[in-house]
């Protein structure tokens, strides 16, 4: 019995809540995973999972065992990373969590360039704008975009910043007239990003509360809807720069400052940083430094 492999399978089943999904992600059969966890339960002498037709639940012992398995697997990975570090070879898997929109507009290009340079490093990427506990979900590294400092229990490095833009279409201005001060914004229709920390309060003119008839958790979706000419939106440069340059979108109130969005790379603190992680962070910093992101 490969105890470390059985632990890894147990952790994956616990995280996904499904033997089927764990099997797909780990490239094993359902029956093999079930047998391995059965052997693991026999070895420890306790039931770790409660199985039902719909859902898998951890027992009380299983919850405590899961936490300890994660520590053991992390220590095992660090031992492998140490050998690679001594040999100076970035190699292995990096599990990454990144924002959906920036992942589509920029990170796909950056990640592809990194894998071309370091083909022995495998990037396993999850795109999501929802808050995620990187450590609990087993991520090696995460990216966050925020207008405020991110106070978390990780090593955090700002690697870029993006400007915010208040935009609409020429059609909207033609139908509703010019907008000359922030106070007018509360009278207009907005398409709003539902995951924004400030919700429906814009960071302009001391804070202006607005309303709208469309909310969504993706800014590319909102931008494309906005192009139909029925609202105003607040977007980062990586979402709307091309449309502003082409004239499809028009900036509003350009004399009123908006906060910058900082782009952070985050990873759990370790005794040392493995080569694959160090090379990746170094590459991402250089990639954004050489890219026009204003």
C-alpha positions in Angstrom: 0.0 0.0 0.0 1.3 3.4 -1.0 0.3 5.4 2.1 1.2 8.8 0.6 -0.8 8.1 -2.5 -3.8 6.9 -0.4 -3.6 10.1 1.6 -3.5 12.2 -1.6 -6.6 10.4 -2.9 -8.3 10.9 0.4 -7.6 14.6 0.4 -8.9 14.9 -3.2 -12.1 13.1 -2.4 -12.6 15.3 0.7 -12.0 18.5 -1.3 -14.2 17.5 -4.2 -16.9 15.7 -2.2 -17.1 13.1 -4.9 -15.3 9.9 -5.8 -16.1 10.5 -9.5 -14.7 14.0 -9.6 -11.6 12.9 -7.6 -11.1 10.0 -10.1 -11.3 12.4 -13.1 -8.9 14.9 -11.6 -6.4 12.3 -10.4 -6.7 10.0 -13.5 -7.7 6.9 -11.5 -10.8 4.8 -11.6 -13.6 5.2 -9.0 -13.1 1.6 -7.8 -9.3 2.1 -7.2 -9.9 5.2 -5.2 -12.6 3.5 -3.2 -10.3 0.6 -2.4 -7.4 2.8 -1.5 -9.5 4.8 1.0 -10.9 1.6 2.3 -7.4 0.3 3.0 -6.5 3.7 4.6 -9.5 3.4 6.9 -8.4 -0.1 7.8 -4.8 1.0 8.5 -5.9 3.9 10.8 -8.7 1.8 12.4 -11.4 4.4 11.9 -14.0 5.5 9.4 -13.0 8.7 7.7 -15.9 9.2 5.3 -19.6 8.8 5.5 -20.8 7.7 2.1 -24.3 8.2 0.6 -25.8 8.1 -2.8 -25.7 11.9 -3.1 -22.8 13.2 -1.0 -19.7 12.3 0.9 -19.2 13.7 4.3 -16.1 13.6 6.5 -16.5 12.1 10.0 -15.2 14.0 13.0 -12.0 11.8 12.9 -11.9 12.3 9.1 -11.8 16.1 9.5 -8.8 15.9 11.9 -7.1 13.3 9.7 -7.6 15.5 6.6 -5.7 18.4 8.2 -2.8 16.1 9.2 -2.7 14.5 5.7 -2.4 17.9 4.1 0.6 18.7 6.4 2.3 15.4 5.6 1.7 15.8 1.8 3.0 19.3 2.0 6.1 18.2 3.8 6.6 15.4 1.3 6.3 18.0 -1.6 8.8 20.3 0.2 11.3 17.4 0.4 11.0 16.9 -3.4 11.2 20.7 -3.9 14.4 20.8 -1.8 16.1 18.2 -4.1 15.1 20.2 -7.1 16.3 23.4 -5.5 19.7 21.8 -4.9 19.8 20.8 -8.5 18.5 24.1 -9.7 15.8 22.6 -11.9 12.3 24.1 -11.8 10.1 21.1 -12.2 6.7 19.8 -11.1 3.1 21.0 -10.7 1.8 24.4 -9.6 -1.8 24.6 -8.7 -3.0 28.2 -9.4 -6.1 30.2 -8.5 -6.6 33.4 -10.6 -9.3 35.9 -11.4 -11.6 34.9 -14.3 -11.5 38.0 -16.4 -7.8 38.7 -16.1 -7.1 35.0 -16.7 -8.9 35.3 -20.1 -7.5 38.7 -21.1 -3.8 38.4 -20.0 -2.8 35.5 -17.8 -3.5 32.9 -20.5 -0.7 34.6 -22.6 1.6 34.9 -19.7 1.1 31.3 -18.5 1.7 30.0 -22.1 4.9 31.9 -22.3 6.1 30.5 -19.0 5.4 26.9 -20.0 7.3 27.4 -23.2 10.3 28.6 -21.2 9.9 26.0 -18.5 8.3 22.9 -20.1 9.0 20.7 -17.0 6.6 22.8 -14.9 2.9 21.9 -15.1 0.4 24.7 -14.4 -3.0 23.6 -13.1 -5.1 26.7 -13.3 -8.6 27.4 -11.8 -10.2 30.7 -12.8 -12.7 32.2 -10.4 -13.5 35.6 -8.9 -15.0 34.0 -5.8 -13.0 34.3 -2.5 -10.9 31.2 -2.0 -8.8 29.9 0.9 -5.6 29.0 -0.9 -4.2 26.8 1.8 -7.5 24.9 2.5 -8.0 24.3 -1.2 -4.5 23.1 -1.8 -3.3 26.0 -4.1 0.4 26.7 -4.4 -0.2 30.3 -5.6 -3.0 32.7 -6.2 -3.6 36.0 -7.9 -5.8 38.8 -6.6 -6.8 42.2 -8.0 -7.8 44.8 -5.3 -7.9 48.6 -4.8 -6.9 48.0 -1.1 -4.0 46.2 0.6 -4.7 42.5 0.9 -4.2 41.5 4.6 -3.9 37.7 4.5 -1.6 35.0 5.9 0.4 34.6 2.7 3.5 36.0 1.2 2.1 38.8 -1.0 3.8 40.7 -3.8 2.3 43.4 -6.0 3.4 42.8 -9.5 1.3 45.3 -11.5 -1.4 47.9 -11.2 -4.3 48.7 -13.4 -6.4 51.9 -13.9 -10.1 52.1 -13.5 -12.3 53.7 -16.1 -15.9 55.0 -15.9 -17.3 54.4 -19.4 -20.4 54.4 -21.5 -21.2 54.4 -25.2 -21.7 57.4 -27.6 -25.3 56.1 -28.1 -26.0 56.4 -24.3 -24.7 59.9 -24.2 -26.7 60.9 -27.2 -29.9 59.6 -25.6 -29.2 60.9 -22.1 -27.1 64.0 -22.5 -23.6 64.8 -21.1 -22.4 63.9 -17.6 -20.4 66.7 -16.1 -20.1 65.9 -12.4 -20.1 62.8 -10.2 -23.4 63.7 -8.5 -25.2 63.2 -11.8 -24.2 59.5 -11.8 -26.9 58.6 -9.3 -29.5 59.5 -11.9 -28.3 57.0 -14.5 -28.5 53.3 -15.1 -25.4 51.2 -14.3 -24.3 47.7 -15.1 -22.7 46.6 -11.8 -20.0 44.0 -10.9 -21.7 41.9 -8.2 -18.5 40.8 -6.5 -17.1 44.4 -6.0 -16.3 45.1 -2.3 -18.0 48.5 -2.6 -21.1 47.0 -4.1 -23.1 49.8 -5.8 -21.0 52.7 -4.4 -18.5 54.2 -6.9 -15.1 55.4 -5.6 -15.4 58.8 -7.2 -16.4 62.2 -5.8 -16.2 61.0 -2.2 -18.4 58.0 -3.0 -21.5 58.0 -5.2 -24.2 55.4 -4.7 -25.7 54.2 -8.0 -28.3 51.8 -9.2 -28.8 49.6 -12.2 -30.9 46.9 -13.9 -28.1 44.4 -14.5 -25.6 42.8 -12.2 -23.1 40.1 -13.0 -20.0 38.4 -11.5 -18.0 38.9 -14.7 -16.8 42.2 -16.2 -16.3 40.9 -19.7 -20.0 39.9 -19.7 -20.9 43.4 -18.4 -18.7 45.2 -20.9 -20.3 43.3 -23.8 -23.8 44.1 -22.5 -22.7 47.8 -22.0 -21.7 48.0 -25.7 -25.4 47.8 -26.6 -25.8 51.4 -25.3 -28.1 51.3 -22.3 -25.9 51.9 -19.3 -22.7 53.1 -17.6 -20.0 50.8 -16.2 -16.8 50.9 -14.1 -14.1 48.6 -15.5 -10.4 48.0 -15.2 -8.1 48.8 -18.1 -7.6 45.2 -19.1 -11.4 44.9 -19.8 -12.1 48.2 -21.6 -8.8 49.7 -23.0 -9.3 48.4 -26.6 -12.9 49.6 -26.7 -11.9 53.1 -25.4 -9.1 53.3 -28.0 -11.5 52.3 -30.8 -14.2 54.7 -29.8 -16.7 52.0 -28.9 -16.6 53.2 -25.3 -16.2 56.8 -24.0 -14.6 57.7 -20.7 -16.6 59.9 -18.3 -15.4 62.4 -15.8 -11.7 62.0 -16.6 -10.7 64.9 -14.4 -12.0 63.1 -11.3 -9.4 60.6 -9.9 -10.2 56.9 -9.5 -8.2 54.5 -7.4 -5.7 52.1 -9.0 -6.3 48.3 -8.9 -3.2 46.5 -7.6 -2.5 43.0 -8.9 -1.0 40.7 -6.2 0.6 37.3 -6.4 0.1 35.3 -3.1 1.5 32.1 -1.9 1.7 30.3 1.5 4.8 31.1 3.6 7.4 28.3 3.6 10.8 27.8 5.0 12.2 28.2 1.5 10.6 28.8 -1.9 10.9 25.9 -4.3 12.5 26.7 -7.7 9.2 26.2 -9.7 7.4 28.8 -7.5 10.3 31.3 -7.4 10.8 31.1 -11.2 7.1 31.5 -11.8 6.8 34.6 -9.6 9.9 36.1 -11.1 8.6 35.5 -14.6 5.2 37.0 -13.9 6.8 40.2 -12.5 8.9 40.6 -15.6 6.1 39.8 -17.9 3.9 42.5 -16.6 6.7 45.0 -16.3 7.3 44.6 -20.1 3.6 44.9 -20.9 1.7 48.1 -21.5 -1.1 47.8 -19.0 -2.1 51.4 -18.5 
